Amino acid sequence: PISATYDSVNNIMTIFGGTDGTNVFGDTWVLTGANGQAGPATWTQLTAGPGRAYQTSNYDPVSNTMITFGGTTGVAVQDPSADLYILSDANNIP
């Protein structure tokens, strides 16, 4: 499972991490035009972070950050982590 946040003011979704059951991913992607109503949606990959799955993320519109907590660095849910990550410029708007 990945975590996703949504910037409703700018219509941008940011997703992070995930697993395919074998690998854990640290990918971070931004989808502009996320609701599909303002023209074509476009994916942009940001710098990958540490691999993470089963985490929780929230978006803070005041600081434009994606705050990610917990999850696991392996594919097994029983290997929990209490790490906290903060992604600055989470909606990728310069």
Buried (B, 14 or more C-beta within 10 A) or exposed (E): EBBBBBBEEBBBBBBBBBBEEEEBBBBBBBBBBBEEEEEEBEEEEBEEBEBBBBBEBEBEBEEBBBBBBBBBBBBEEEEBBEBEBEBEBBBBEE
